[in-house]
Amino acid sequence: MRHALLAFAPLVLLTACATPQGPIEVTRFVGPDASARLGQGTAFVEAAPGAPDGLEAAPYKAAVAAELVRLGYRETTRADASQIAQLRIERFTETPEGRRSPVNVGVGGSTGSYGSGVGVGIGIDLGGGPKPTTGTQLGVTLRDAGDGHALWEGRAEIATTDKSPLAERTRNAQALAAALFRDFPGRNGETVQVKPE
């Protein structure tokens, strides 16, 4: 019996290592009287002012655009959009001692009228003691294209180890965007924990 349990142990460890990490912490803010305008019309996704708009941001822009289309928006050019989705990304490494250092990715400042901030990275022990984690925060502000007024703002954050499937950038972007727009628009000011799909 003991040998059978020992033979089974590596399978348990492999399964634990292959399981996506989480949860994803999501906070959303809904503007006064904005609910009726959300989830419809045309939208354009862009980097927030001051945020570099390079290859690093591409998977996140694509993931956000896909979620907006799923919600009922029609993706279009900026000139034809009724709403603009401004995106910011921050990636950082957090050590077991709680120290953060930025990863070389563009960071967009908060532009929403409801306030944004960086949540706390979550270190998950998969055995062998605490390991550094890589945290990613995706923030999106939906603005009226005409006057720039913020209609909705949300942020989603996850911390992963290097071996997590969610450490891969495209999967990371899809998981964060899916969590951010789940049960859209969400309750104003509420922070929830979402399990990655």
Contact map, one row per residue, 1 for C-alpha under 8 A:
11111000000000000000000000000000000000000000000000000000000000000000000000000000000000000000000000000000000000000000000000000000000000000000000000000000000000000000000000000000000000000000000000000
11111100000000000000000000000000000000000000000000000000000000000000000000000000000000000000000000000000000000000000000000000000000000000000000000000000000000000000000000000000000000000000000000000
11111110000000000000000000000000000000000000000000000000000000000000000000000000000000000000000000000000000000000000000000000000000000000000000000000000000000000000000000000000000000000000000000000
11111111000000000000000000000000000000000000000000000000000000000000000000000000000000000000000000000000000000000000000000000000000000000000000000000000000000000000000000000000000000000000000000000
11111111100000000000000000000000000000000000000000000000000000000000000000000000000000000000000000000000000000000000000000000000000000000000000000000000000000000000000000000000000000000000000000000
01111111110000000000000000000000000000000000000000000000000000000000000000000000000000000000000000000000000000000000000000000000000000000000000000000000000000000000000000000000000000000000000000000
00111111111000000000000000000000000000000000000000000000000000000000000000000000000000000000000000000000000000000000000000000000000000000000000000000000000000000000000000000000000000000000000000000
00011111111100000000000000000000000000000000000000000000000000000000000000000000000000000000000000000000000000000000000000000000000000000000000000000000000000000000000000000000000000000000000000000
00001111111110000000000000000000000000000000000000000000000000000000000000000000000000000000000000000000000000000000000000000000000000000000000000000000000000000000000000000000000000000000000000000
00000111111111000000000000000000000000000000000000000000000000000000000000000000000000000000000000000000000000000000000000000000000000000000000000000000000000000000000000000000000000000000000000000
00000011111111100000000000000000000000000000000000000000000000000000000000000000000000000000000000000000000000000000000000000000000000000000000000000000000000000000000000000000000000000000000000000
00000001111111110000000000000000000000000000000000000000000000000000000000000000000000000000000000000000000000000000000000000000000000000000000000000000000000000000000000000000000000000000000000000
00000000111111111000000000000000000000000000000000000000000000000000000000000000000000000000000000000000000000000000000000000000000000000000000000000000000000000000000000000000000000000000000000000
00000000011111111100000000000000000000000000000000000000000000000000000000000000000000000000000000000000000000000000000000000000000000000000000000000000000000000000000000000000000000000000000000000
00000000001111111110000000000000000000000000000000000000000000000000000000000000000000000000000000000000000000000000000000000000000000000000000000000000000000000000000000000000000000000000000000000
00000000000111111110000000000000000000000000000000000000000000000000000000000000000000000000000000000000000000000000000000000100000000000000000000000000000000000000000000000000000000000000000000000
00000000000011111110000000000000000000000000000000000000000000000000000000000000000000000000000000000000000000000000000000000100000000000000000000000000000000000011000000000000000000000000000000000
00000000000001111111000000000000000000000000000000000000000000000000000000000000000000000000000000000000000000000000000000000000000000000000000000000000000000000011100000000000000000000000000000000
00000000000000111111100000000000000000000000000000000000000000000000000000000000000000000000000000000000000000000000000000000000000000000000000000000000000000000001100000000000000000000000000000000
00000000000000000111110000000000000000000000000000000000000000000000000000000000000000000000000000000000000000000000000000000000000000000000000000000000000000000001110000000000000000000000000000010
00000000000000000011111000000000000000000000000000000000000000000000000000000000000000000000000000000000000000000000000000000000000000000000000000000000000000110001010000000000000000000000000000010
00000000000000000001111100000000000000000000000000000000000000000000000000000000000000000000000000000000000000000000000000000000000000000000000000000000000001110000000000000000000000000000000001110
00000000000000000000111110000000000000000000000000000000000000000000000000000000000000000000000000000000000000000000000000000000000000000000000000000000000001000000000000000000000000000000000011110
00000000000000000000011111000000000000000000000000000000000000000000000000000000000000000000000000000000000000000000000000000000000000000000000000000000000111000000000000000001001000000000000011110
00000000000000000000001111100000000000000000000000000000000000000000000000000000000000000000000000000000000000000000000000000000000000000000000000000000000111000000000000000000000000000000001111000
00000000000000000000000111110000000000000000000000000000000000000000000000000000000000000000000000000000000000000000000000000000000000000000000000000000011110000000000000000000001100000000001111000
00000000000000000000000011111000000000000000000000000000000000000000000000000000000000000000000000000000000000000000000000000000000000000000000000000000011100000000000000000000000100000000111100000
00000000000000000000000001111100000000000000000000000000000000000000000000000000000000000000000000000000000000000000000000000000000000000000000000000001111000000000000000000000000000001111111000000
00000000000000000000000000111110000000000000000000000000000000000000000000000000000000000000000000000000000000000100000000000000000000000000000000000001110000000000000000000000000000000111110000000
00000000000000000000000000011111011000000000000000000000000000000000000000000000000000000000000000000000000000000000000000000000000000000000000000000011100000000000000000000000000000001111100000000
00000000000000000000000000001111111000000000000000000000000000000000000000000000000000000000000000000000000000000000000000000000000000000000000000000111000000000000000000000000000000000000000000000
00000000000000000000000000000111111000000000000000000000000000000000000000000000000000000000000000000000000000000000000000000000000000000000000000000010000000000000000000000000000000000000000000000
00000000000000000000000000000011111100000000000000000000000000000000000000000000000000000000000000000000000000000000000000000000000000000000000000000000000000000000000000000000000000000000000000000
00000000000000000000000000000111111111000000000000000000000000000000000000000000000000000000000000000000000000000000000000000000000000000000000000000011000000000000000000000000000000000000000000000
00000000000000000000000000000111111111000000000000000000000000000000000000000000000000000000000000000000000000000000000000000000000000000000000000000000000000000000000000000000000000001000000000000
00000000000000000000000000000000111111000000000000000000000000000000000000000000000000000000000000000000000000000000000000000000000000000000000000000000000000000000000000000000000000000000000000000
00000000000000000000000000000000011111110000000000000000000000000000000000000000000000000000000000000000000000000000000000000000000000000000000000000000000000000000000000000000000000000000000000000
00000000000000000000000000000000011111110000000000000000000000000000000000000000000000000000000000000000000000000000000000000000000000000000000000000010000000000000000000000000000000001000000000000
00000000000000000000000000000000000011111000000000000000000000000001001110000000000000000000000000000000000000000000000000000000000000000000000000000000000000000000000000000000000000000000000000000
00000000000000000000000000000000000011111100000000000000000000000000001111000000000000000000000000000000000000000000000000000000000000000000000000000000000000000000000000000000000000000000000000000
00000000000000000000000000000000000000111110000000000000000000000000000111000000111000000000000000000000000000000000000000000000000000000000000000000000000000000000000000000000000000000000000000000
00000000000000000000000000000000000000011111000000000000000000000000000011110001111000000000000000000000000000000000000000000000000000000000000000000000000000000000000000000000000000000000000000000
00000000000000000000000000000000000000001111100000000000000000000001000011111100111110000000000000000000000000000000000000000000000000000000000000000000000000000000000000000000000000000000000000000
00000000000000000000000000000000000000000111110000000000000000001000000000111100101110000000000000000000000000000000000000000000000000000000000000000000000000000000000000000000000000000000000000000
00000000000000000000000000000000000000000011111000000000000010011000000000000000000111100000000000000000000000000000000000000000000000000000000000000000000000000000000000000000000000000000000000000
00000000000000000000000000000000000000000001111100001000000010000000000000000000000111100000000000000000000000000000000000000000000000000000000000000000000000000000000000000000000000000000000000000
00000000000000000000000000000000000000000000111110111000100010000000000000000000000001110000000000000000000100000000000000000000000000000000000000000000000000000000000000000000000000000000000000000
00000000000000000000000000000000000000000000011111100000000000000000000000000000000001110000000000000000000110100000000000000000000000000000000000000000000000000000000000000000000000000000000000000
00000000000000000000000000000000000000000000001111100000000000000000000000000000000001000000000000000000000110100000000000000000000000000000000000000000000000000000000000000000000000000000000000000
00000000000000000000000000000000000000000000000111110000000000000000000000000000000000000000000000000000001110000000000000000000000000000000000000000000000000000000000000000000000000000000000000000
00000000000000000000000000000000000000000000001111111000000000000000000000000000000000010000000000000000011110000000000000000000000000000000000000000000000000000000000000000000000000000000000000000
00000000000000000000000000000000000000000000001001111100100000000000000000000000000000000000000000000000011100000000000000000000000000000000000000000000000000000000000000000000000000000000000000000
00000000000000000000000000000000000000000000011000111111110000000000000000000000000000000000000000000000010000000000000000000000000000000000000000000000000000000000000000000000000000000000000000000
00000000000000000000000000000000000000000000000000011111110000000000000000000000000000000000000000000000000000000000000000000000000000000000000000000000000000000000000000000000000000000000000000000
00000000000000000000000000000000000000000000000000001111111000000000000000000000000000000000000000000000000000000000000000000000000000000000000000000000000000000000000000000000000000000000000000000
00000000000000000000000000000000000000000000000000001111111000000000000000000000000000000000000000000000110000000000000000000000000000000000000000000000000000000000000000000000000000000000000000000
00000000000000000000000000000000000000000000001000011111111110000000000000000000000000001000000000000000010000000000000000000000000000000000000000000000000000000000000000000000000000000000000000000
00000000000000000000000000000000000000000000000000001111111111000000000000000000000000000000000000000000000000000000000000000000000000000000000000000000000000000000000000000000000000000000000000000
00000000000000000000000000000000000000000000000000000011111111100000000000000000000000000000000000000000000000000000000000000000000000000000000000000000000000000000000011001100000000000000000000000
00000000000000000000000000000000000000000000000000000000111111110000000000000000000000000000000000000000000000000000000000000000000000000100000000000000000000000000000001001100100000000000000000000
00000000000000000000000000000000000000000000111000000000111111111000000000000000000000100000000000000000000000000000000000000000000000000000000000000000000000000000000000000000000000000000000000000
00000000000000000000000000000000000000000000000000000000011111111100000000000000000000000000000000000000000000000000000000000000000000000000000000000000000000000000000000000000000000000000000000000
00000000000000000000000000000000000000000000000000000000001111111110000000000000000000000000000000000000000000000000000000000000000000000000000000000000000000000000000000001100110000000000000000000
00000000000000000000000000000000000000000000100000000000000111111111000000000000000000000000000000000000000000000000000000000000000000000000000000000000000000000000000000000100100000000000000000000
00000000000000000000000000000000000000000001100000000000000011111111100000100000000000000000000000000000000000000000000000000000000000000000000000000000000000000000000000000000000000000000000000000
00000000000000000000000000000000000000000000000000000000000001111111110000000000000000000000000000000000000000000000000000000000000000000000000000000000000000000000000000000000000000000000000000000
00000000000000000000000000000000000000000000000000000000000000111111111000000000000000000000000000000000000000000000000000000000000000000000000000000000000000000000000000000000110010000000000000000
00000000000000000000000000000000000000100010000000000000000000011111111111100000000000000000000000000000000000000000000000000000000000000000000000000000000000000000000000000000000000000000000000000
00000000000000000000000000000000000000000000000000000000000000001111111111100000000000000000000000000000000000000000000000000000000000000000000000000000000000000000000000000000000000000000000000000
00000000000000000000000000000000000000000000000000000000000000000111111110000000000000000000000000000000000000000000000000000000000000000000000000000000000000000000000000000000000000000000000000000
00000000000000000000000000000000000000110000000000000000000000000011111110000000000000000000000000000000000000000000000000000000000000000000000000000000000000000000000000000000000000010000000000000
00000000000000000000000000000000000000111000000000000000000000000001111111000000000000000000000000000000000000000000000000000000000000000000000000000000000000000000000000000000000000000000000000000
00000000000000000000000000000000000000111110000000000000000000000001111111100000000000000000000000000000000000000000000000000000000000000000000000000000000000000000000000000000000000000000000000000
00000000000000000000000000000000000000011110000000000000000000000001100111110000000000000000000000000000000000000000000000000000000000000000000000000000000000000000000000000000000000000000000000000
00000000000000000000000000000000000000000111000000000000000000001001100011111000100000000000000000000000000000000000000000000000000000000000000000000000000000000000000000000000000000000000000000000
00000000000000000000000000000000000000000111000000000000000000000000000001111101100000000000000000000000000000000000000000000000000000000000000000000000000000000000000000000000000000000000000000000
00000000000000000000000000000000000000000011000000000000000000000000000000111111100000000000000000000000000000000000000000000000000000000000000000000000000000000000000000000000000000000000000000000
00000000000000000000000000000000000000000011000000000000000000000000000000011111100100000000000000000000000000000000000000000000000000000000000000000000000000000000000000000000000000000000000000000
00000000000000000000000000000000000000000000000000000000000000000000000000001111100000000000000000000000000000000000000000000000000000000000000000000000000000000000000000000000000000000000000000000
00000000000000000000000000000000000000000100000000000000000000000000000000011111110000000000000000000000000000000000000000000000000000000000000000000000000000000000000000000000000000000000000000000
00000000000000000000000000000000000000001111000000000000000000000000000000111111111100000000000000000000000000000000000000000000000000000000000010000000000000000000000000000000000000000000000000000
00000000000000000000000000000000000000001110000000000000000000000000000000000001111100000000000000000000000000000000000000000000000000000000000111000000000000000000000000000000000000000000000000000
00000000000000000000000000000000000000001111000000000000000000000000000000000000111110000000000000000000000000000000000000000000000000000000011110000000000000000000000000000000000000000000000000000
00000000000000000000000000000000000000000011110000000000000000000000000000000100111111000000000000000000000000000000000000000000000000000000111110000000000000000000000000000000000000000000000000000
00000000000000000000000000000000000000000011110000000000000000000000000000000000001111100000000000000000000000000000000000000000000000000001111000000000000000000000000000000000000000000000000000000
00000000000000000000000000000000000000000000111110000000000000000000000000000000000111110000000000000000000000000000000000000000000000000001111000000000000000000000000000000000000000000000000000000
00000000000000000000000000000000000000000000111100000000000010000000000000000000000011111000000000000000000100000000000000000000000000000111100000000000000000000000000000000000000000000000000000000
00000000000000000000000000000000000000000000001100100000000000000000000000000000000001111100000000000000011111000000000000000000000000000111000000000000000000000000000000000000000000000000000000000
00000000000000000000000000000000000000000000000000000000100000000000000000000000000000111110000000000000111100000000000000000000000000011110000000000000000000000000000000000000000000000000000000000
00000000000000000000000000000000000000000000000000000000000000000000000000000000000000011111000000000110111100000000000000000000000000011100000000000000000000000000000000000000000000000000000000000
00000000000000000000000000000000000000000000000000000000000000000000000000000000000000001111100000000111100000000000000000000000000001111000000000000000000000000000000000000000000000000000000000000
00000000000000000000000000000000000000000000000000000000000000000000000000000000000000000111110000011110000000000000000000000000000001110000000000000000000000000000000000000000000000000000000000000
00000000000000000000000000000000000000000000000000000000000000000000000000000000000000000011111000011110000000000000000000000000000111100000000000000000000000000000000000000000000000000000000000000
00000000000000000000000000000000000000000000000000000000000000000000000000000000000000000001111111111000000000000000000010100000000111100000000000000000000000000000000000000000000000000000000000000
00000000000000000000000000000000000000000000000000000000000000000000000000000000000000000000111111110000000000000000000000000000001110000000000000000000000000000000000000000000000000000000000000000
00000000000000000000000000000000000000000000000000000000000000000000000000000000000000000000011111100000000000000000000000100000011100000000000000000000000000000000000000000000000000000000000000000
00000000000000000000000000000000000000000000000000000000000000000000000000000000000000000000011111100000000000000000000000000000000000000000000000000000000000000000000000000000000000000000000000000
00000000000000000000000000000000000000000000000000000000000000000000000000000000000000000000011111110000000000000000000000000000000000000000000000000000000000000000000000000000000000000000000000000
00000000000000000000000000000000000000000000000000000000000000000000000000000000000000000000011111111000000000000000000000000000000000000000000000000000000000000000000000000000000000000000000000000
00000000000000000000000000000000000000000000000000000000000000000000000000000000000000000001111001111100000000000000000000000000000000000000000000000000000000000000000000000000000000000000000000000
00000000000000000000000000000000000000000000000000000000000000000000000000000000000000000001110000111110000000000000000000000000000000000000000000000000000000000000000000000000000000000000000000000
00000000000000000000000000000000000000000000000000000000000000000000000000000000000000000111100000011111100000000000000000000000000000000000000000000000000000000000000000000000000000000000000000000
00000000000000000000000000000000000000000000000000000000000000000000000000000000000000000111100000001111100000000000000000000000000000000000000000000000000000000000000000000000000000000000000000000
00000000000000000000000000000000000000000000000000000000000000000000000000000000000000000010000000000111110000000000000000000000000000000000000000000000000000000000000000000000000000000000000000000
00000000000000000000000000000000000000000000000000000001000000000000000000000000000000001110000000000111111000000000000000000000000000000000000000000000000000000000000000000000000000000000000000000
00000000000000000000000000000000000000000000000000111001100000000000000000000000000000011100000000000001111100000000000000000000000000000000000000000000000000000000000000000000000000000000000000000
00000000000000000000000000000000000000000000000001110000000000000000000000000000000000011100000000000000111110000000000000000000000000000000000000000000000000000000000000000000000000000000000000000
00000000000000000000000000000000000000000000001111110000000000000000000000000000000000111100000000000000011111000000000000000000000000000000000000000000000000000000000000000000000000000000000000000
00000000000000000000000000000000000000000000000111100000000000000000000000000000000000010000000000000000001111100000000000000000000000000000000000000000000000000000000000000000000000000000000000000
00000000000000000000000000000000000000000000000000000000000000000000000000000000000000010000000000000000000111110011100000000000000000000000000000000000000000000000000000000000000000000000000000000
00000000000000000000000000000000000000000000000110000000000000000000000000000000000000000000000000000000000011111010000000000000000000000000100000000000000000000000000000000000000000000000000000000
00000000000000000000000000000000000000000000000000000000000000000000000000000000000000000000000000000000000001111111000000000000000000000000100000000100100000000000000000000000000000000000000000000
00000000000000000000000000000000000000000000000000000000000000000000000000000000000000000000000000000000000000111110000000000000000000000000000000000100000000000000000000000000000000000000000000000
00000000000000000000000000001000000000000000000000000000000000000000000000000000000000000000000000000000000000011111000000000000000000000000000000000000100000000000000000000000000000000000000000000
00000000000000000000000000000000000000000000000000000000000000000000000000000000000000000000000000000000000001111111100000000000000000000000000000000000000000000000000000000000000000000000000000000
00000000000000000000000000000000000000000000000000000000000000000000000000000000000000000000000000000000000001010111110000000000000000000000000000000000001000000000000000000000000000000000000000000
00000000000000000000000000000000000000000000000000000000000000000000000000000000000000000000000000000000000001000011111000000000000000000000000000000000000000000000000000000000000000000000000000000
00000000000000000000000000000000000000000000000000000000000000000000000000000000000000000000000000000000000000000001111100000000000000001000000000000000000000000000000000000000000000000000000000000
00000000000000000000000000000000000000000000000000000000000000000000000000000000000000000000000000000000000000000000111110000000000000001000000000000000000010000000000000000000000000000000000000000
00000000000000000000000000000000000000000000000000000000000000000000000000000000000000000000000000000000000000000000011111000000000000000000000000000000000000000000000000000000000000000000000000000
00000000000000000000000000000000000000000000000000000000000000000000000000000000000000000000010000000000000000000000001111100000000011100000000000000000000011100000000000000000000000000000000000000
00000000000000000000000000000000000000000000000000000000000000000000000000000000000000000000000000000000000000000000000111110000000010100000000000000000000001100000000000000000000000000000000000000
00000000000000000000000000000000000000000000000000000000000000000000000000000000000000000000010100000000000000000000000011111000011110000000000000000000000000110000000000000000000000000000000000000
00000000000000000000000000000000000000000000000000000000000000000000000000000000000000000000000000000000000000000000000001111100011010000000000000000000000000011000000000000000000000000000000000000
00000000000000000000000000000000000000000000000000000000000000000000000000000000000000000000000000000000000000000000000000111111111000000000000000000000000000000000000000000000000000000000000000000
00000000000000011000000000000000000000000000000000000000000000000000000000000000000000000000000000000000000000000000000000011111110000000000000000000000000000000000000000000000000000000000000000000
00000000000000000000000000000000000000000000000000000000000000000000000000000000000000000000000000000000000000000000000000001111110000000000000000000000000000000000000000000000000000000000000000000
00000000000000000000000000000000000000000000000000000000000000000000000000000000000000000000000000000000000000000000000000001111110000000000000000000000000000000000000000000000000000000000000000000
00000000000000000000000000000000000000000000000000000000000000000000000000000000000000000000000000000000000000000000000000001111111000000000000000000000000000000000000000000000000000000000000000000
00000000000000000000000000000000000000000000000000000000000000000000000000000000000000000000000100000000000000000000000000111111111100000000000000000000000000000000000000000000000000000000000000000
00000000000000000000000000000000000000000000000000000000000000000000000000000000000000000000001100000000000000000000000000111000111110000000000000000000000000001000000000000000000000000000000000000
00000000000000000000000000000000000000000000000000000000000000000000000000000000000000000000111100000000000000000000000000100000011111000000000000000000000000001000000000000000000000000000000000000
00000000000000000000000000000000000000000000000000000000000000000000000000000000000000000000111000000000000000000000000011110000001111100000000000000000000000111100000000000000000000000000000000000
00000000000000000000000000000000000000000000000000000000000000000000000000000000000000000011110000000000000000000000000010000000000111110000000000000000000000111100001000000000000000000000000000000
00000000000000000000000000000000000000000000000000000000000000000000000000000000000000000011110000000000000000000000000011000000000011111000000000000000000011110000000000000000000000000000000000000
00000000000000000000000000000000000000000000000000000000000000000000000000000000000000001111000000000000000000000000000000000000000001111100000000000000000011100000000000000000000000000000000000000
00000000000000000000000000000000000000000000000000000000000000000000000000000000000000001110000000000000000000000000011000000000000000111110000000000000001111000000000000000000000000000000000000000
00000000000000000000000000000000000000000000000000000000000100000000000000000000000000111100000000000000000000000000000000000000000000011111000000000000001110000000000000000001100000000000000000000
00000000000000000000000000000000000000000000000000000000000000000000000000000000000000111000000000000000000000000000000000000000000000001111100000000000111100000000000000000000000000000000000000000
00000000000000000000000000000000000000000000000000000000000000000000000000000000000011110000000000000000000000000000000000000000000000000111110000000000111000000000000000000000000000000000000000000
00000000000000000000000000000000000000000000000000000000000000000000000000000000000111100000000000000000000000110000000000000000000000000011111000000111110000000000000000000000000000000000000000000
00000000000000000000000000000000000000000000000000000000000000000000000000000000001111000000000000000000000000000000000000000000000000000001111100000111100000000000000000000000000000000000000000000
00000000000000000000000000000000000000000000000000000000000000000000000000000000001111000000000000000000000000000000000000000000000000000000111110011111000000000000000000000000000000000000000000000
00000000000000000000000000000000000000000000000000000000000000000000000000000000011100000000000000000000000000000000000000000000000000000000011111111110000000000000000000000000000000000000000000000
00000000000000000000000000000000000000000000000000000000000000000000000000000000111100000000000000000000000000000000000000000000000000000000001111111000000000000000000000000000000000000000000000000
00000000000000000000000000000000000000000000000000000000000000000000000000000000010000000000000000000000000000000000000000000000000000000000000111110000000000000000000000000000000000000000000000000
00000000000000000000000000000000000000000000000000000000000000000000000000000000000000000000000000000000000000000000000000000000000000000000000111111000000000000000000000000000000000000000000000000
00000000000000000000000000000000000000000000000000000000000000000000000000000000000000000000000000000000000000000000000000000000000000000000001111111100000000000000000000000000000000000000000000000
00000000000000000000000000000000000000000000000000000000000000000000000000000000000000000000000000000000000000000000000000000000000000000000001110111110000000000000000000000000000000000000000000000
00000000000000000000000000000010000000000000000000000000000000000000000000000000000000000000000000000000000000011000000000000000000000000000111100011111100000000000000000000000000000000000000000000
00000000000000000000000000000111010001000000000000000000000000000000000000000000000000000000000000000000000000000000000000000000000000000000111100001111100000000000000000000000000000000000000000000
00000000000000000000000000011110010000000000000000000000000000000000000000000000000000000000000000000000000000000000000000000000000000000000111000000111110000000000000000000000000000001000000000000
00000000000000000000000000011100000000000000000000000000000000000000000000000000000000000000000000000000000000010100000000000000000000000011110000000111111000000000000000000000000000000000000000000
00000000000000000000000001111000000000000000000000000000000000000000000000000000000000000000000000000000000000000000000000000000000000000011100000000001111100000000000000000000000100000000000000000
00000000000000000000000001110000000000000000000000000000000000000000000000000000000000000000000000000000000000000001000000000000000000001111000000000000111110000000000000000000000100000000000000000
00000000000000000000000111100000000000000000000000000000000000000000000000000000000000000000000000000000000000000000000000000000000000001110000000000000011111000000000000000001101100000000000000000
00000000000000000000000111000000000000000000000000000000000000000000000000000000000000000000000000000000000000000000001010000000000000111100000000000000001111100000000000000001000000000000000000000
00000000000000000000011110000000000000000000000000000000000000000000000000000000000000000000000000000000000000000000000011000000000000111000000000000000000111110000000000000001000000000000000000000
00000000000000000000110000000000000000000000000000000000000000000000000000000000000000000000000000000000000000000000000011100000000011110000000000000000000011111000000000000000000000000000000000000
00000000000000000000110000000000000000000000000000000000000000000000000000000000000000000000000000000000000000000000000000110000000011100000000000000000000001111101011000000000000000000000000000000
00000000000000000000000000000000000000000000000000000000000000000000000000000000000000000000000000000000000000000000000000010000001111000000000000000000000000111111001000000000000000000000000000000
00000000000000000000000000000000000000000000000000000000000000000000000000000000000000000000000000000000000000000000000000000000000011000000000000000000000000011111001000000000000000000000000000000
00000000000000001100000000000000000000000000000000000000000000000000000000000000000000000000000000000000000000000000000000000000000000000000000000000000000000001111101000000000000000000000000000000
00000000000000001111100000000000000000000000000000000000000000000000000000000000000000000000000000000000000000000000000000000000000000000000000000000000000000011111111100000000000000000000000000000
00000000000000000111000000000000000000000000000000000000000000000000000000000000000000000000000000000000000000000000000000000000000000000000000000000000000000000011111100100000000000000000000000000
00000000000000000001100000000000000000000000000000000000000000000000000000000000000000000000000000000000000000000000000000000000000000000000000000000000000000010001111110110010000000000000000000000
00000000000000000000000000000000000000000000000000000000000000000000000000000000000000000000000000000000000000000000000000000000000001000000000000000000000000011111111110110000000000000000000000000
00000000000000000000000000000000000000000000000000000000000000000000000000000000000000000000000000000000000000000000000000000000000000000000000000000000000000000001111111110000000000000000000000000
00000000000000000000000000000000000000000000000000000000001000000000000000000000000000000000000000000000000000000000000000000000000000000000000000000000000000000000011111111000000000000000000000000
00000000000000000000000000000000000000000000000000000000001100000000000000000000000000000000000000000000000000000000000000000000000000000000000000000000000000000000000111111100000000000000000000000
00000000000000000000000000000000000000000000000000000000000000000000000000000000000000000000000000000000000000000000000000000000000000000000000000000000000000000000111111111110000000000000000000000
00000000000000000000000000000000000000000000000000000000000000000000000000000000000000000000000000000000000000000000000000000000000000000000000000000000000000000000011111111111000000000000000000000
00000000000000000000000000000000000000000000000000000000001100100000000000000000000000000000000000000000000000000000000000000000000000000000000000000000000000000000000011111111100000000000000000000
00000000000000000000000000000000000000000000000000000000001100110000000000000000000000000000000000000000000000000000000000000000000000000000000000000000000000000000000001111111110000000000000000000
00000000000000000000000000000000000000000000000000000000000000000000000000000000000000000000000000000000000000000000000000000000000000000000000000000000000000000000010000111111111000000000000000011
00000000000000000000000100000000000000000000000000000000000000000000000000000000000000000000000000000000000000000000000000000000000000000100000000000000000111000000000000011111111100000000000000010
00000000000000000000000000000000000000000000000000000000000100110010000000000000000000000000000000000000000000000000000000000000000000000100000000000000000100000000000000001111111110000000000000000
00000000000000000000000000000000000000000000000000000000000000100010000000000000000000000000000000000000000000000000000000000000000000000000000000000000000000000000000000000111111111000000000000000
00000000000000000000000101000000000000000000000000000000000000000000000000000000000000000000000000000000000000000000000000000000000000000000000000000000000100000000000000000011111111000000000001110
00000000000000000000000001100000000000000000000000000000000000000000000000000000000000000000000000000000000000000000000000000000000000000000000000000000011100000000000000000001111111010000000000000
00000000000000000000000000000000000000000000000000000000000000000010000000000000000000000000000000000000000000000000000000000000000000000000000000000000000000000000000000000000111111111000000000000
00000000000000000000000000000000000000000000000000000000000000000000000000000000000000000000000000000000000000000000000000000000000000000000000000000000000000000000000000000000011111111100000000000
00000000000000000000000000000000000000000000000000000000000000000000000000000000000000000000000000000000000000000000000000000000000000000000000000000000000000000000000000000000000011111100000000000
00000000000000000000000000000000000000000000000000000000000000000000001000000000000000000000000000000000000000000000000000000000000000000000000000000000000000000000000000000000000111111100000000000
00000000000000000000000000010100001001000000000000000000000000000000000000000000000000000000000000000000000000000000000000000000000000000000000000000001000000000000000000000000000011111110000000000
00000000000000000000000000011100000000000000000000000000000000000000000000000000000000000000000000000000000000000000000000000000000000000000000000000000000000000000000000000000000001111111010000000
00000000000000000000000000011100000000000000000000000000000000000000000000000000000000000000000000000000000000000000000000000000000000000000000000000000000000000000000000000000000000001111110000000
00000000000000000000000000011100000000000000000000000000000000000000000000000000000000000000000000000000000000000000000000000000000000000000000000000000000000000000000000000000000000000111110000000
00000000000000000000000000111100000000000000000000000000000000000000000000000000000000000000000000000000000000000000000000000000000000000000000000000000000000000000000000000000000000000011111000000
00000000000000000000000000111000000000000000000000000000000000000000000000000000000000000000000000000000000000000000000000000000000000000000000000000000000000000000000000000000000000000111111100000
00000000000000000000000011110000000000000000000000000000000000000000000000000000000000000000000000000000000000000000000000000000000000000000000000000000000000000000000000000000000000000000111110000
00000000000000000000000011100000000000000000000000000000000000000000000000000000000000000000000000000000000000000000000000000000000000000000000000000000000000000000000000000000000000000000011111000
00000000000000000000001111000000000000000000000000000000000000000000000000000000000000000000000000000000000000000000000000000000000000000000000000000000000000000000000000000000000000000000001111100
00000000000000000000011111000000000000000000000000000000000000000000000000000000000000000000000000000000000000000000000000000000000000000000000000000000000000000000000000000000001000000000000111110
00000000000000000000011100000000000000000000000000000000000000000000000000000000000000000000000000000000000000000000000000000000000000000000000000000000000000000000000000000000001000000000000011111
00000000000000000001111100000000000000000000000000000000000000000000000000000000000000000000000000000000000000000000000000000000000000000000000000000000000000000000000000000011001000000000000001111
00000000000000000000000000000000000000000000000000000000000000000000000000000000000000000000000000000000000000000000000000000000000000000000000000000000000000000000000000000010000000000000000000111
